[in-house]
Structures are given as structure tokens and as C-alpha cells.
């Protein structure tokens, strides 16, 4: 199952709105087939593994990171494919939260006489496909907040200078992070100050589809000559009521605003979820980070920390949260930490650590 989870991770950022699934077929103690969800969401992992195994799949055990699908879409149900291939046993890490499946795939396998177990490495599988789970259960994507700051949490000097706080290794890691998400977002302040491209520019990844570029821009201020409007990747501008239809090559989508005139963060995420986005990477700036934190919608934090100090007059990575008490502060737990060149990368997940 750990091997299947590793295979599933290959699809992150490439398979939305489908989940990233891995499948390993084992017969007589030997792996006879492996598969993972292909770019665009199909073929599915089980189909790929069965194709590689051929006749060796008969009598095998299938380790799958998600319950095999049971509904007819653009491909036949994976549960039927496993039955027809003569698989003897299926071990699924987790049930599928999609209403079209949700236990029906397991029922179909068992009705065909296939021994089926669910729950092996379930927590790991849910963590890997958190974006898909949230899209199906809450109608929004998983939100990863990426910060690249000094030791004191600053993203720029008081004059706005920010390039570069972290080193080349951290910047390359950030591009890989983009590639593993369906969409990359910034606020209009960051878009105007930095004129970013928000594309993946790493050797070996240039031929892959670029993530959707999303701009939180309540007053539709993004200029038509910005890099984000250059057509190098699809761009979506989330703006307030009655915006223009397009800004350059960028599509503009109307979104509700709160009394202060800012975009309603939770509703904006639901609009992205409705478009099939399951994994959203937020790269700045401080106001957008604060609005998502206030809405309780930041699920993970990836923090690149450089060994420098700017001071209190520098620009903060997170804007004001207007907390009344320490107990109201969003809480995260450390899940990973490592050096990236001269910098440190920390990964945090929302909420307290699970009970032992």
C-alpha cells in the first residue's frame, strides 16, 4: 500500500477534478502490475495496473489507495475491470467520498465474491487526497499557504524589496510545489508589485500543463499588459460584482465581497471548487493569507525561512487577523522540516496532532 501511495502522488496537480490514485497488483509474493491515475484524470490507476499485468492479474491482490469507482463516466467502472480480470482480493486504503461511489464499488466487488478490505493506511491516503476529499465534502479545494520569509516573518523591506529573501534551492522547490497543485493564487497587491508569471519553470517539467493562475482582485485592477495576462497559462481573475468579462487573455469571474469590499474568501474557494480545482497553492501576499486564515480555509502551510532579519518595519507575510484572544489563533502542527540549501523548509497541517 505504501508503494501504491507513492505511485498516487505522481498524479498530484495533473488529474483534477479526479483523485490521484495508485494501484499495485501482487500475485504469489511478486508485483505483477502497477498503475497510477494518468494526466487529465484517466485512464484510472486500476486500468493501468491491469493493462501492465495482463493475465497475471488473475488471482492477484490489488492494493488501491481509493475505493474503485462503480459509476459509468468516460471510462468503465474500475470495480468491473477488477472483477473481469479475475482479481481475488482488493485492499483499499479509504472509501470514496464521491456520492457516485461512496461504498458502491466495495459492494460490487464483494457481491462478485472478491474479498475486500478497507482502511489500510487510511490516514495517509486521506492526507494525500485531501484536496479531492474537501472538493467532494465541502465544495472547495485544499488550500496550501506558501510563505518565503525572514526569521521574523517578513516578506519584503519597508520599501518593498523582496527579491530574493530565500535562495535558489528554495525557489526551485517552490516551482515543484506549483507543479503539484491545480492552481496557484496571489492577491492583487502581489500581482501589481511583483508582476509574477506564476508558471512552473523547471527542467523536465516544461512540457506539462501549467496550473491555473488565480488572482484575488476585488476591483479588477490587474492591467492587461501584466505577465499574468500573457496567455502563457490559463488565468482566472476573481473580482467583485459586475467586472469586465476579460482582462487581456485572462478570464474574469464575479465573486461576492464582504462589507469591507474584500472578496468573500470562502465563497471564492467554492467558485474554484465548482470549476474542479482540488489543490490551490497561495503564494501571497499578506492580506490574502490573512483573509483565508480568518475564514478557516488554510489547510497546510509550507514555510521557507531564510536566516535573515528585516525588523518590524518590514512587510509581514500575514496581514492582521484582528484576534480577540490567543485561543482564537489558527493552530497548525509541524509535519516535516528539512534544510533546502541555506534555508529551512517547514510543513504544517491544520489542527492538533491526531491522538496516539
C-alpha positions in Angstrom: 0.0 0.0 0.0 2.9 2.4 0.7 4.1 1.7 -2.9 0.6 2.5 -4.2 0.5 5.8 -2.2 3.9 6.7 -3.7 2.6 6.0 -7.2 -0.6 8.0 -6.5 1.5 11.1 -5.6 2.8 11.2 -9.2 -0.6 12.4 -10.2 -0.9 15.4 -7.8 -1.5 18.6 -9.8 -2.3 16.7 -13.0 -5.5 14.8 -12.6 -8.1 17.3 -11.3 -11.0 17.1 -10.8 -10.3 13.4 -10.3 -8.4 12.0 -7.3 -4.7 10.9 -7.6 -4.9 7.1 -7.1 -2.2 4.4 -7.1 -2.7 0.6 -7.6 -0.3 -2.3 -7.1 -1.2 -5.9 -8.1 0.6 -8.7 -6.2 0.4 -12.4 -7.0 2.4 -15.1 -5.2 4.5 -12.5 -3.5 5.5 -10.7 -6.7 4.4 -7.4 -8.1 2.8 -8.1 -11.4 1.3 -4.7 -12.2 1.5 -1.1 -11.2 -0.5 1.9 -12.2 -1.5 5.5 -11.3 -4.0 8.0 -12.5 -2.9 9.5 -15.7 -2.8 13.2 -16.6 -6.3 14.6 -17.1 -7.7 12.0 -14.7 -7.8 9.0 -16.9 -7.0 6.2 -17.5 -7.5 5.3 -13.9 -4.9 3.6 -11.7 -6.6 0.2 -11.7 -6.9 0.2 -15.5 -3.2 1.0 -15.9 -2.1 -1.7 -13.4 -4.4 -4.4 -15.0 -3.1 -3.5 -18.5 0.5 -4.0 -17.4 -0.3 -7.2 -15.5 -2.3 -8.9 -18.3 -3.2 -12.5 -17.4 -1.0 -12.3 -14.3 -3.8 -10.3 -12.7 -5.9 -13.4 -12.3 -5.8 -14.5 -8.7 -3.8 -11.4 -7.6 -4.4 -9.0 -4.7 -5.0 -5.4 -5.7 -3.8 -2.7 -3.3 -5.6 0.5 -4.2 -5.3 3.9 -2.4 -9.0 4.7 -3.0 -12.2 2.6 -3.4 -12.5 1.5 -7.0 -15.2 3.5 -8.9 -18.5 1.9 -9.7 -20.1 4.5 -11.9 -20.0 4.9 -15.7 -18.3 8.1 -16.9 -15.9 8.4 -19.7 -14.4 5.1 -18.7 -16.0 1.9 -17.5 -16.1 1.3 -13.7 -12.8 0.1 -12.2 -14.7 -2.3 -9.9 -16.0 -4.1 -13.1 -12.5 -4.1 -14.6 -11.1 -5.8 -11.5 -13.9 -8.3 -11.5 -13.4 -9.2 -15.2 -9.7 -9.5 -14.7 -10.2 -12.2 -12.1 -8.6 -10.4 -9.1 -9.0 -12.5 -6.0 -8.7 -9.7 -3.3 -8.9 -6.0 -3.1 -7.4 -3.9 -0.3 -8.5 -0.2 -0.5 -6.9 2.4 1.7 -10.1 4.5 2.0 -13.7 4.7 0.9 -14.5 7.2 -1.9 -16.3 10.3 -0.6 -17.9 10.9 -4.1 -21.6 10.4 -3.9 -21.5 8.4 -7.2 -19.3 5.8 -5.5 -19.3 6.0 -1.7 -19.3 2.3 -0.8 -20.9 1.1 -4.0 -17.6 0.0 -5.5 -16.9 -2.1 -2.4 -20.3 -3.6 -2.5 -19.9 -4.6 -6.2 -16.6 -6.3 -5.5 -18.0 -8.3 -2.6 -21.1 -9.3 -4.5 -18.8 -10.7 -7.1 -17.1 -12.9 -4.5 -13.9 -10.8 -4.2 -12.5 -10.5 -0.7 -12.4 -6.7 0.0 -10.8 -4.8 2.9 -10.9 -1.1 3.5 -8.8 1.1 5.9 -5.1 0.1 5.4 -3.0 3.3 5.8 -6.3 5.3 5.6 -4.9 8.4 7.3 -2.0 8.6 4.8 -4.4 8.1 1.9 -6.8 10.8 3.2 -3.8 13.2 3.6 -2.6 12.6 0.1 -6.0 13.2 -1.4 -7.2 15.9 1.0 -7.9 18.2 -2.0 -10.3 15.7 -3.6 -12.0 14.9 -0.2 -12.6 18.6 0.5 -13.8 19.2 -3.0 -16.4 16.5 -2.6 -17.3 17.1 1.0 -17.0 20.9 1.4 -17.1 22.1 -2.2 -13.7 23.8 -2.1 -10.1 22.9 -2.8 -7.4 22.2 -0.3 -5.5 25.4 0.4 -1.7 25.4 0.8 -0.3 28.7 2.0 3.3 29.1 0.9 5.4 31.6 2.8 9.0 32.6 2.0 10.1 34.9 4.8 13.0 36.0 7.0 13.3 34.6 10.5 11.0 37.3 11.8 8.3 36.5 9.2 8.9 39.4 6.8 8.4 39.0 3.0 9.9 42.4 2.0 11.6 45.5 3.3 9.6 48.6 4.2 10.5 49.9 0.7 9.0 46.7 -0.9 12.3 45.0 -1.9 11.7 41.2 -1.8 13.9 39.6 -4.5 15.3 37.4 -3.2 14.8 36.6 0.5 15.3 32.8 0.1 18.0 31.1 -2.1 17.9 29.4 -5.5 17.2 26.0 -4.0 14.1 27.2 -2.2 12.9 28.9 -5.3 13.3 25.7 -7.3 11.4 23.8 -4.6 8.6 26.4 -4.9 8.3 25.6 -8.6 8.0 21.9 -7.8 5.3 22.8 -5.3 3.4 24.7 -8.1 3.6 21.6 -10.3 1.8 19.5 -7.6 -1.2 21.9 -7.4 -4.0 22.5 -9.8 -4.0 26.3 -9.3 -1.7 29.0 -7.9 -3.1 32.2 -6.4 -1.9 35.6 -5.4 -3.6 38.8 -4.2 -3.8 41.8 -6.5 -1.2 43.6 -4.3 1.4 40.9 -5.1 0.4 40.9 -8.7 0.9 44.7 -9.1 4.1 44.8 -7.0 6.0 41.8 -8.5 4.3 41.2 -11.9 4.8 37.5 -11.4 4.4 34.7 -14.1 3.3 32.0 -11.6 4.3 29.3 -14.1 6.4 26.2 -13.5 9.8 26.7 -14.9 11.9 23.7 -14.0 14.0 21.5 -16.3 12.0 18.4 -17.2 8.6 19.9 -16.4 8.3 22.4 -19.2 6.1 20.1 -21.3 3.5 19.6 -18.6 0.2 21.6 -18.4 0.6 24.7 -16.3 -1.5 25.2 -13.2 -4.4 27.7 -13.4 -3.2 31.2 -12.3 -5.8 32.8 -9.9 -5.8 36.5 -8.9 -7.9 37.7 -6.0 -8.7 41.2 -7.3 -11.9 42.6 -5.9 -11.8 45.8 -8.1 -10.4 44.2 -11.3 -7.2 46.3 -11.2 -5.0 43.8 -12.9 -3.5 45.6 -16.0 -4.0 43.9 -19.4 -0.2 44.0 -20.0 0.7 42.1 -16.8 2.5 38.8 -17.2 -0.5 37.1 -15.8 -2.5 38.1 -18.8 0.1 36.9 -21.4 -1.6 33.7 -22.3 1.4 31.6 -21.2 -1.0 29.7 -18.9 -4.8 30.0 -18.2 -5.5 32.9 -15.8 -8.7 33.5 -13.8 -9.3 36.8 -12.1 -11.8 36.7 -9.1 -13.3 40.2 -9.0 -16.3 41.9 -7.3 -19.7 42.4 -8.8 -20.1 43.5 -12.5 -16.5 43.0 -13.6 -15.3 43.0 -17.2 -15.5 39.7 -19.0 -11.8 39.5 -19.7 -8.5 41.4 -18.9 -6.2 40.6 -21.8 -6.0 36.9 -22.0 -7.4 36.4 -18.5 -10.9 35.3 -17.7 -12.7 37.3 -15.1 -15.3 35.7 -12.7 -17.6 37.7 -10.5 -17.4 36.9 -6.8 -19.3 38.3 -3.7 -17.5 40.8 -1.5 -17.7 41.4 2.3 -18.8 44.7 3.8 -15.2 46.0 3.6 -15.1 45.4 -0.1 -12.8 42.4 0.0 -13.6 39.2 -1.7 -15.5 36.7 0.4 -12.7 34.1 0.7 -14.9 31.1 1.5 -17.2 31.8 -1.5 -14.2 32.4 -3.8 -12.9 29.0 -2.9 -16.3 27.4 -3.6 -16.2 29.0 -7.1 -12.9 27.4 -7.7 -14.1 24.1 -6.3 -17.0 24.2 -8.7 -14.5 24.5 -11.6 -12.9 21.2 -10.5 -9.9 22.7 -8.6 -8.9 20.4 -5.8 -5.5 21.8 -4.8 -4.8 25.5 -4.5 -1.4 27.0 -3.7 -1.5 30.5 -2.3 1.8 32.4 -2.8 1.0 35.9 -1.4 0.5 38.4 -0.2 -0.1 39.1 3.4 -3.7 40.3 3.0 -4.8 37.3 1.1 -3.2 35.0 3.6 -4.9 36.7 6.4 -8.4 36.6 4.7 -8.0 32.8 4.1 -6.8 32.3 7.7 -9.7 34.3 9.1 -12.1 32.1 7.0 -10.6 29.0 8.5 -9.7 27.8 5.0 -5.9 27.3 5.2 -5.3 23.5 5.4 -1.5 23.4 5.1 1.4 25.9 5.4 4.7 25.4 3.5 7.1 27.9 5.0 10.5 28.7 3.6 12.5 30.5 6.2 15.8 32.4 5.4 18.4 33.2 8.0 17.9 36.9 7.9 16.1 39.5 9.9 14.4 42.6 8.5 12.6 44.0 11.5 9.2 45.4 12.4 9.2 48.0 9.6 9.3 45.2 7.0 6.2 43.8 5.3 4.7 40.9 7.2 3.9 37.5 5.5 0.5 37.5 7.1 -1.7 40.6 7.5 -3.8 41.5 10.5 -6.2 38.8 11.8 -7.9 41.0 14.5 -7.8 38.3 17.1 -9.5 39.0 20.4 -7.8 36.2 22.3 -4.9 33.8 21.9 -7.3 30.9 21.9 -8.7 32.3 18.6 -5.4 31.9 16.8 -5.4 29.4 13.9 -3.4 26.3 15.0 -1.1 24.1 12.9 1.1 21.1 13.7 4.5 20.5 12.3 4.6 17.6 9.9 8.0 17.9 8.3 11.2 20.0 8.5 14.4 20.0 6.4 17.1 22.2 5.0 16.8 23.5 1.5 20.1 25.0 0.6 20.8 27.7 3.2 17.2 28.0 4.1 14.8 25.8 6.2 11.5 24.4 4.9 8.8 23.6 7.4 5.5 21.9 6.6 2.5 22.4 8.8 -1.0 20.9 8.8 -4.1 22.5 10.3 -5.3 21.3 13.7 -3.8 19.5 16.6 -1.9 16.2 16.3 -4.1 13.1 16.0 -4.4 11.0 19.2 -2.0 8.1 19.6 
